[in-house]
């Protein structure tokens, strides 16, 4: 109950109203992550109240920024399934693809999601390789805790169609990373629309909203070693 109480207490701050059944499914996923974490390194956060705040509510902040119903969404570098899985549970009408390079995590997600009634495509691949088959096909690419923004945008923007959005989830360094990513934003065909901030437990959480205004040049993304060595 701790997790559910913390989840329901935090929803009004995000302007969200979810049914009791939806909250139960969100918490079932949260508990599944805690349990799996005993045998696989998924998260450093395992206390139920903190899982509700720092994983579930943090993920759901994306829905405060943009409705996802009917949209094709890709969660790049989804890790244990955040933010993608909570977003799909709260908004079943979204069409979700989860992408991560770690096969064990993806196998676990493929096993656990059907038990929760959650439909999502699970792709095991590096972002810069996966994009070859689905370039500019998504309405929204989202990502959390993957890399600094100037690196992250090169991994996410190529998936998004013109007119779509990259929603980058960041912490206290959001504005600093944004300043550092000005060249990447221009080069990749993006335009800054907004930075939405959500205080969760006195810590800063932000969703950086970037609109795709023109196609990303075909030479991006580069190989990851190159991106890291010489970020845009």
N, C-alpha and C positions, 0 to 999 in steps of 0.2 A: 504493500500500500504506500510505502514511503515514496517510491518512484512516481506512482500515479498522482499522489497528493502534490508533489513538487511540480509535476508536469501541468496539472490542471491550474495550480496557483500561478504559473508563469504565462499561460496562454493569453489572458486579457492584455498583458503588456505588449504582446505581439499583434493584438487586434484580431486574434483567432478564436473561433468557437468550434470545438470539435466534439463529436458525439462521444458518449461513454464507451461505446464499442470500439471506436477509433482509438481512444486513449488506451484501452485495454490491449489492442494490437500493438501500438507503439511501445507499451511497457513490456509486452511479451518479447518484442525484438530486443529491447534493452536488456532484459534478463538473459536472452539467448546469447548476446554478446558477452555478458559477464561470465556465463557458464563456459562458453567456448574459450574465453581468455585463460582459463585454467590450463588448457593444453596448447594454446596457440597465442602468440603475442599480437593481440588486436588493439589493446588500449591500455593506457596507464590509469585510466579513470574507471574504478570498479565499484565505488560506493553508490547505491541506488539513487540517492537524491542528486548526487553530482552527475550521474549518467543522464538523469532527467534534464538537468539544467545545461550541462556542457556538451551533451551529444544530441538529445532529442529537441529541446527548445532551440538550441543554437542552429540545428539543421532547419527547423521549421521557420526560422526568421526569413528564409528565402521567400516563403509564401506571403509574408508581409510586404515584400518588395514587388512581387509579380505573380499573378495568377498563372497556374501551369496547366489547367484543364485543357485537354486536346492538343497540348504541345509535345513535340518530340524533344526529350531531355536526355543529355548524356552527363553522367557524373564521372569526371576524369580523375583517376587516381583515387577510387572510392574507398580503399582500405577496408574497414569493417562494414562499410555500407553507408557512411555518412558523407554528405547529407541526403543522398539519393533515396535510401529506403524509407526514412521517415517522411520524406516529401511524397513518395508514392502511396504510403499508407494514408496520409492526410488528404491526398488528392489522387484517388485511384484513376481519374480520367487522364492523367499525364501518361505519356508513353515513355517508359524509362529504360535506358541502357546504362549498365554499370560497367566501368572499365578499370582494370587494374592489372599490373604486370605480375602480381604474385599469385600463382596458380592455386596454392593451398587456400588462400582467402576466398578466391572465386568459387572453388569447389564447395567450400562451406556455405557460401551465400546461395549457391545453386541448390543445396540440400535444404537449408533452413527456410528460404523464402516461400516455397510451396506449402510448408506446414502452417504458415501464417496467412495464406491466401494472397500473397503478394506476387504479382506478375512483373518480371523484369528480364531483359536480355542481359546475360552475363558474359563479358568478353575478356579473355585473358590475353593481354598484349600490352606493349609499350604504346603510349599515346602517339608518338611520332611515327610508329609503324601502322597502327590501326587506322589512322586517318586516310590511308591510301584507298580504302574500300568505301569510305563514307564521308568524303570531303564535302563540306558545306551542305550537309543534309539535316542538321538539327536546328530547332528553333532556339534552344537554350543549351549552353554548356555551363555546368557549375563545378566547383572544385573547392576543397577545403584542406588546408594544411599540407599542400603538396610542395610548393616552392615559392620563392619570392615572386612578386607580381610580374616583373619583366621577363622572367623565365616561364612562369605559368601561362602567360598570354600566348606565347608561341606554341604551347602544347594544347591550348583550348580553342583559340580563335579559328584555326583551320576547319574545325568540325561544324562551325556555325554558318548558316546561310545568311546572305545579305538581308538585313531587316531583323535578324535574330539578335540574341544577347549572350554575352558572357557575364555570369554572376560569380564573382570571386569573393569567397568568404575569408575575411582577415581579422586580425586582432588589433592590439593597440598600435601597431606600426603601419596601419592602413594608409594614412596620409603620406607618410615618409616613402612607402613603397610605391605609391601612386606618382609621386614626384619623380622617382627614379625610373618609372616605366613610361614616361612621356613619349620617348622615341618608339618604344615597342607598340604603344597604342596607335600612333600614326602609321607606322610601317605595316602593321598587320590589318589595317582597314577598319579600325575601331574608333569609337568616339565616346568620351565619358559622359554619362547621363546623370549619375547621382552616386553619392556615398550615403548609405543609410546606416545609422548607428543604433545598436541595441545594447543597453547595459544589462548584462546578466550577472547577478551576484557581484556587483561592483567591478566587473572586468569589462573592458571594451570589446565589443564584437561588431563587426561592420560587414555589410555586403556592398561591394563595389559593382555598380551597374554600368556595363559598357555595351553600346549598340554597335552592331556590324553595319557599317555604312558603305563598304565596297569590298570586293573579293580580296582575300588574303593572297599575296603573290605566291605563285606555285612553288618557289624555292623554299617556302616555310611550311612545316617545321623542318629544321635541320636535324642532324643526328644529335642525341641528347648530350653527348660529350662536347660537341661543338657549341650547343646552346649554353651549357654551363660555363664553358671556357670563355666564350665571348657573348654574353647576353646582349640583347638589343638595347 
